[in-house]
């Protein structure tokens, strides 16, 4: 399985937030909650599915296609040490999280001697602020 990047589009972030809050949603339901068109939401839901972040939820057939978050299982472990998390924090908490992660990573970057068995690792951290979902 390829690495799943987090989206950087406000509608996609809002859709992930809605799915985390409500479990399953159709594009029509998402559109009503976000004040967007169902076509736009359908487009972005399909893109999120292509990224492997969501999947179609089981349903009874028909035209409506409910979507749900896609969770990794033990059968599909995340590659190496990658992970993502959708969290709800205040702007101050977001700044604190960023500062904490920075301090943790810089501790390894700035140490005086490199262990003999150390390998180069790229640590990429992006705290994305999505539009509030009501």
N, C-alpha and C positions, 0 to 999 in steps of 0.2 A: 504494500500500500504506500502511495506517495504521501509526502508531508502535506498536511492540511493548513494552508495559510489562513489567517483570520482576514475577513473582508475589511476593506477600508472605505466602503460606501455606506453613507448614513442609512439608506433604506435597508440594506442587508443587515446592518448592525441592529436596527430596530426590529427586523423580522426575527433574528436570533433571540432577541430579548423577549418578544412576544411568545415565541415557541417555548422558551424556558419558563415563562410565566403560566402559559395556558396548556402546554402539553402538545396539542395538535391544533392546526388551523388550516383552513383552505385559503386560497388567494383572495376570495371574496370577503371572508371574515377578517383577514389581515388588512385588506384595503379599507374596510369600514373603521377599523381601530386606528389606522395610520392616516386616514384622510387622503389616501392615494387611490389610483384606479386599480381594479383587479388585474388588468393586463400588465401593469407595471409590477405589481406584487408577484404575479405569476412568473414573469421574466426573472426577477431576482430570486425567487424560490428555486427555479430551475438552475440558476447559476450556483446557488449555495449547494444544491444537490451534486452538481458537477465537481465542486470542491470537496465533496464527501462529508460536509458538515451536517446535512439533513437528508432525510429519505422520506419516501411516501409512507404514510401510516396505513396499517390495514384498514380496509373499508369494504362496504357492501356492494361496490360497483357504482355505476351511475357516472354522471358528469363531474361531480365534485371530487377533487383530489386533495385529501388532507395530508399535511406534512408534519413531520416530527423531527426533533433533534436526533442525530445519529451518534450513538455512544460506542466507543471502542470496547471490544470484549477481549477476553483472554485469548480467543482464537485470532484476533486481529490486534496485536499489540502495537502501540505507537512506535515508530522508528526511533531507535536510539533513546534519547531522553527528551523528546519533544512532548509538549502538552499545551493545551489551551484551557482557558477558564472564562466563563461569562460571570461577572460579579457585579454587584450594585454597591457603589461607594460614593461618598461625597467628594467634591474637588480636593478638599484637604487630605482625605484618605488616599486619593489617587496619587497626590504628591508624595505622601509618606511611603506608599508602596514603591514608587519609582526610586526614591532616595534609598530605601532599604535594599532593593535589588542592586542598585548601583554600588552601594557599600560592599555588598557580598561579592559581586563580581570583581571589583577593583582590588579586593583583598588578595585574590588569586593573580590578577594581572600584575600587581605591584610588589609581589613578594621578592625577596632578594635572590634566592637561588631556585632554579627549576629542578624538580625531582627528575631523576634519571628516566623514569618510565612515563613522564608526562607527554601528552599528545596535544596538539593544537586543536582547540574547540572554538567555534564561533558561537557566541551567545547573543541572540537577537531578541530584544524585548520591545514590544510595542503595546503601550496602554492606549487603547482607542476609546475615545469618548463618543458614544452614540447619542442621538437626540433622545430626550425623554419620551417614553411611551406611556400614554395615559389610558 
